[in-house]
Amino acid sequence: MIEAQLSRSVARWCEGATGVTGAAKLSGGASQETWRFDIVHPDGPIGAILRRSPKGYGAAPTRAAGLGAEAQLMQLAYEAGVPSPRVMHVLTAVDDLGTGFIMQRVEGETIARKILRDDEFAAVRPHLARQIGGVLAGLHRLPLDKQPELRRMTAAKEIGEFERDYRSLNWPKPVFELALRWLRDNDPGPSAEETLVHGDFRNGNLIIGADGVRAVLDWELAHLGDPMEDLGWVCVNSWRFGEIDKPVGGFGSREELFAGYEAAGRKVDPARVKFWEVMGTLRWGIMCGGMMQRFREGPDHSMERAMIGRRASETEIDLLRLLAPRGS
Amino acid sequence: MQDEPTPVELTKSVADFLRSDITPLISGHQAFKLRVAINILDLVTRQLTQEQGSDSEEVERLRALLGIDGSVTDLNRTLADRIARGELNLATPGLAEHLWATTMDKLAVDQPNYASYKRELSRDG
């Protein structure tokens, strides 16, 4: 079914294409799906990815930038040399595929545990923290005048949203209260410099190959704000997947990340990075609570979602390790 | 008084059955879901075993910290409110120790293999 629509679509914008094969859904919720497929072409098959909201699911959730914005940002990143898939086509009504876009498929691994443990990545792992610094510097330098309209975030606004989300769960968590107080007391204020912030830049949203970072994915939480937010989020312990002494995604040290960022000509504010790491840890904890709520209230009554609710305590121990560390 | 086997024994028997008899039979996404199911039963078993002891210790610490009595849920709500109002903070004697002890007891049930937990546990040992 979807192959027929994709075949008609590619014939319109990919010269020489005669159809598609191997369409398979990689992931999908009610409102957003990711498919892989190959474009049949006389020069050989072209690997492609479809990201779309099926028809009837046009409206993006409030925090998400939307698929149109995501496509624009990825293309902008690609053109600026930030590792990103090339956007091949933005869906229009005539495609009859909903809203979204089709991009070139980048081969590589996204599963964090494999990247951290498999031999294939052993040689590149020690270089990834520094490389990620360079990638983030490039991302934060993307020209603002060419970007889609994005929401503006500050720490104070974000803390307010956390507090509202947390209180709506009616789930008294003394450690979260402590973290909220700490964040209010230590808010460094709006950043002097406002840049594009990816918003979910972490191990798990990067395609990694034996040569390093090949693509940055999942731009849907992109916004304008403090660039240090991305550096803090990539260090959140939940994205180290057990390699807790290597803060940058389980790959390496903050110093390596900062060195890569500064070598690419941008400045790091380590105190702000630490602040955003605390923010990020609480953010994931509250998201775990949201999963519990969605499980309980029914839209997704899966075991997986239920169990993510029980991962909030991981963020509590990580918050305590950040805010009230016990003697070393 | 209810009859035996106890809930812990019953839950464990289901988890063991799924682990030894069913796991070898299935693959792919269903195998992933089966692992999640077994993890849930293991978590429930740990909670049934540990909750009573850890809750009563938690209540004792909370009474001392707050100077009032109540259920573990009520006392936690009060503690959360007082931290939110700034009446209690990390300088308050006993607060950090209480939060650490409570959090360690939660991780012992929720995620005993979480690396941060194992690191902190080795500190206690």
Interface residues (C-beta under 8 A of the other chain):
Chain A: P172 K173 P174 V175 F176 E177 L178 L180 R181 N237 R240 G242 E243 I244 M303 E304 A306 M307 R310 R311 S313 E314 E316 I317 D318 L320 R321 L323 A324 R326
Chain B: K33 V36 A37 N39 I40 L43 T73 N76 R77 L79 A80 D81 I83 A84 G86 N89 L90 A96 L99 W100 T102 T103 M104 K106 L107 D110 Q111 Y114 A115 S116 Y117 R119 E120 R123
